[in-house]
Amino acid sequence: MTETSTETLTVVVEREVPYPAEKIWRALTQPHLIEEWLMKNNFKPDRGHRFNLTADWGAVDCQVQAVEPNKSLSYSWDTKDLKSVVTWTLTPTGAGTRLRMEQSGFRPDQQPYYQGATAGWPRFLSALEQVLGRLD
């Protein structure tokens, strides 16, 4: 008997950042701030809202899946044949907030996408931290 694997791969990046969750939430949900660290967008933190992230290489079609202000945000991330979900989780700590980004849904045959996300998300989070450092 032959089984088809339905196992998917996930990229997880976690950082402890010295900022309150409310400040991080602003950078994750305000379009002009998202553009500074990720891509141009027409994001709104409303469940069901469809939005696009655009860069010189193309666009990502997204839809907000879940919103829990200052705690978690989840949206679909679809480009070409990749259908995945990005989930942000913010957990207060004594020194700030533990920021967790998880992108799930990479099929085993999607190694270029998976490797791109594995390399790209740490850079995006570093850029996010720079934006946070400039916010008042």
Helices and strands as residue ranges (DSSP letters): E 9-17, H 21-29, H 31-37, E 40-41, E 50-55, E 58-68, E 72-79, E 82-93, E 96-106, H 111-134
